[in-house]
Amino acid sequence: MYTQTDRTAEALRFLGNIPLFLDLDKKSVNVLARSSRFQHIGKWTILFLQSDPSEFAYVVRSGRVSIVLHSPDGRDMVINEMRRGDIFGELGILTKQPRSTSAIARADSEVLVIPCEAFLRVLDSEPQLARRILEITAQRLQRSVARESALAFLDAQARLARLLLELEEEEKEKGYVTISQDELAQRTGLIRQTVAKALGKWRRGGWLITGRGHILILNRKALADLETKLLV
C-alpha cells in the first residue's frame, strides 16, 4: 500500500534534484514534501483555466505543460512551455489574483502540486528561494517582451521562422523540432492556414522537411535572415 510516508519520501527525492529547491533548509523541503502531491495529467487535459482561483503552485516532473492566454474573441495563444523542473502557477499566489492564463498538458505529464499555504510559508523563511523565483519571473518577463515585439514588428513568416529557431535551440537533437502546425499557430498568433502556407513554401525551397508533428530544419540561415531583414 502506498502510504503518506512513501509519498513524502518520493516528493523529497524529486525536490532534491530540482535546482530551484537546492540548498533550502531541510525543514523547508520537508514542509513542501509533506504538503504536496503528485498529479498525473493526460494529454490535452486542462490543469486550470484562466480566471480560476490561484490555490496551488506546480513543478513539472515529466511531460510538457503549455501556458495559454485566451483572447476575448476566442483565440488562444501559447505564451510558455513548462518542462521538467519548471515551476508555474506561483505568480497568482504571490499577487493573490485569479489565474491570468490557463495550463494545458501537451503530452502525458506529471506535476508536483504545492498548496498555496505551504508555498508561502517556505517562501517567507527562505530568502534564496524568493530570489530565485524573482529571477524566473524576470526571465519570463524578458521573453514576454521579446514575444510582444515580434508580434508588433515582425510579419507572419518572420514570426514563424523566429519561433522555429527558438524551438530548435531547446531540442537535444539540433535541426529537429517537435511541434504541430496547430501549436505553431497558437504560439505565433497566426491562423493555421498561414502557418501551413509558409511551411509549404519553405519545404519547396528546400529549407526544411515537415512530418506529422515534427519539422527538420535544413537551412537555418535562410530562416534567420527572414527575421533580420525585418529588424534592419
N, C-alpha and C positions, 0 to 999 in steps of 0.2 A: 504494500500500500504506500502511496506517495504522500508523505507527511509534510507538515509545515516546516519541520526541521530540514527535510530534503529540499523543499522549495527555497528556503533561506540559503542553504549551502550552495545551491545552483546559482542563485542570484549573486551571491558573494563571488563565486568563480567568474561569472560574467563581468561584473563591475570591476574586478581586479585586473581585467585585460583591456579595459577601455581607457584610453589616455585622459579623457575628461575627468575621470574619478581617481586617477593616480595620486598618491601622496596625501590623500584625505585621511583624517584620523579614523582609526578602526571603529570607534564608536559611531561615527557619522555613517560609515559604509554599512555598518550593521543596522542602523536605523532605516536606511534605504532598502536593504535586502529584506528585512523583516516586513516592511510595509508594502513592498512591491510584489507584482505577479507577472508571469509571462503570459502573453496572449497571442494565439495564432490568428492570422488574418488571411483568408483566402484571396486569391487573385481577383481584383476588381471590387473587393469588399470595402465599404466606406467605414473608416475608423471614427471620424467625427465630421460634422458638417459646419460650414460657415455659419456663424451666429450661435452655435451651441455653447453652453457654459464651459469655461476653462477649468476643468476639475482635475486633470492629470497632465503630467509630462511623460514623454515616451522616448525610449532609446531603442534603436533598431538592432536586433540580434541577428537577423538574417532577412534576405529578400530586398525589396525596394518599395518605398512609400513615396507617392507624389503629393506635394503640397499644391493645392489647386485653388485658384481665385475664380469666383463666379461673377460675371457681369450682370447688370440689371436686364440686359436684352437676351440673356440666356446663353451667352458664350462662356466657355471655360478656358482658362489659361494655366498651364503648369508653370509655377514660378520657382520650384525647387524639387530636388530629388534626394531623398534620405536613404542612406545605405548603412551597413553595419557600423555601429559606434556613434552614429549621428543622433543628437538629441533634437526633439521638436515638441511643440506644444507648450514650451516653457514661457514664451512671451506673454500669452494670455494670463498665465498665473501671476507673473510679475506685475502686469499692468492692471490685473483684476478686471479684465474686459472679456466679453464673449469672443469666441474664435473669429478671427478675421479671414480665415481660409478653411478649406476642407482638406482632409487627409484620406487618400485612397491607395490601397495596395496595388502596385503594378505587377506584382508577382506574389506567389505564396510567400508570406512573410511572418516573422515573429518579432514582437516588441516587448520590452520590459515596461510595464505600466507603473508609474510612480505617482502616488496620490499627492495632491496639492499640499496638504499639511506637512507631510514628510519632506517634500522637496524644499519648502520654505524654511522648515526647521533646520535642515542641514545647511542651506544657503546662508542662514543667519550666523551660523557658527564656523563657517569655512570661507574666509575671505578669498583664498586662492581659487575656490570653485566659482565664486561670484566674478572674479576677474576673467576666468576662462569663459564663462557664459557671456560676459560683456564682449570679449574678443570675437566669439562666434557671431554674436548679434551684429558687430561692426563689419565683419567679413560678409555676412549676408546682405547688409545694407549696401556695401560696395557693389556686390553682384547685382543687386536690385537697381542701383543707379545705372550700371552698365547696360542692363537689360532695357530699362526705360529709354536710355539714349539710343539704343539700337532700334526700338520701336518708333522713336521720333524722327531719326535721321537716316536710317537705312531702308532701302527698298526691300521688296519681298525676297528677291534672290539673295541679296547680301545678308539679310537676317537669317535665312535658312543656311547659307554657307557658314556663317559665324557659329551657329548652333552645332552644325555637324563637326566643325573643327574643335569646339569645346568638348563635345561628347567623345570625340576620338582621343583627346588628351586624357580622359578619365578611364578609358578602356585599357586593360592589361595588354591586349593584342593591338598594336598600333595599326591604323588604317582600317580597323573594323569597328563599326558602330551597330549596337543592338537597339533598334527602335523602330516603331511602326510609323506609317505615314500619318495616322490619326494623332499619335503622340507628337510628331514633329509639328503638326498644325497647331496643337494646343500649346506648345512651348514657344511658338513664334507669333501667335496671334493671327495666323493665316487660316484660310479655309483649305480643306483637304485637296480640292481640285487645283489650287495654286501650287501646293506642295508637289502633287503628282506631276504637274506640267513642268516644273523646274527640274525635278529629278529625271524625268524623261529626256529633257534637253541635255542634261549633263551626262546621262547614260549614253546617248547617241554621240556625244562629243568625246567619249572615252575617259571622262573624269572619274566615273565611279561605276560600280555594279550594284544593282539592287536585287534583293531577295525578300522573301516573306519575313518581315520583322528584323531585317538586318541590311546594312549597307557597307560595301567595301570601297574605301576611298583610294583611287588610283592617282589622282593629280591634286595633291594638297595645295600646291602653289596657285593653281587656277582658281580654287575656291577662296584662298586667302586674298587673291588680287581683287575679287569682287567687292570685298569689304573695304580694301584700301582705296579703291577708286572712288567710293562714295564718301570717304573721310577726308580726302585731299581737296 
